[in-house]
Amino acid sequence: MGADCLIHATRIGQAQSSGDVAPDTVAAFATLLRDSVPVRVVIAFAFADRGTAIAGTQAVQDGKSLLRKRYDLTAGSAYLFGPDQHVVARWRSLRADTVRRSLGEPS
């Protein structure tokens, strides 16, 4: 079985690199990675990521806004997909403790 996948949206029309991700979101990513929470973090950028990737994450370009339209992604929102590709949880702002609870792990 594959890992759960967490998709985070950056600010629409502004995020062009990993440096455009909000500091509190970067802190949430770091907490999830440090605590070995079993998720693969994917960040959807409006444009190609020309900066350095945030350690432990994967960046995807959503230039045509397909992800944003399909999942109603707004700036800072996040979705947790299970290995079966079904939506497990959705948030308008990302916090590590809510991701852990959605996975059934202690916060």
C-alpha positions, -999 to 999 in steps of 0.1 A, spaced: 0 0 0 13 35 -8 18 65 14 -9 91 21 -4 122 0 -9 157 13 -14 184 -14 -9 221 -4 -18 251 -25 4 282 -26 -10 317 -30 -28 318 -64 -10 339 -90 19 348 -67 37 316 -58 65 311 -82 90 293 -59 93 275 -26 102 308 -10 66 319 -15 52 293 9 40 308 42 64 303 71 38 286 93 31 261 65 69 254 61 69 248 99 40 224 96 59 205 69 90 204 90 70 190 120 54 163 98 88 153 84 106 154 117 80 133 134 81 108 105 43 112 98 37 89 68 27 114 42 42 125 9 39 163 7 32 178 -27 30 216 -32 10 229 -61 25 260 -75 8 283 -100 40 285 -120 71 264 -123 92 263 -91 123 281 -99 136 281 -64 150 254 -42 125 228 -32 115 226 5 133 197 20 113 165 19 86 178 -3 77 176 -40 66 205 -62 41 203 -91 32 230 -115 -5 238 -118 -2 264 -145 -36 257 -160 -52 256 -125 -66 221 -130 -59 211 -93 -72 244 -80 -105 241 -100 -111 204 -93 -105 206 -56 -114 243 -49 -79 249 -37 -74 284 -23 -42 298 -9 -30 278 20 -56 250 17 -45 214 19 -60 180 10 -50 146 24 -55 118 -1 -53 81 10 -33 55 -9 -66 47 -27 -67 83 -40 -99 91 -20 -100 124 0 -94 116 36 -95 152 49 -95 188 37 -83 221 54 -83 258 45 -51 261 65 -25 234 73 -16 224 108 5 193 116 -17 182 145 -48 180 123 -29 159 97 -18 135 125 -54 132 138 -67 125 103 -42 97 100 -52 83 134 -19 92 150 -15 109 184 -11 147 181 
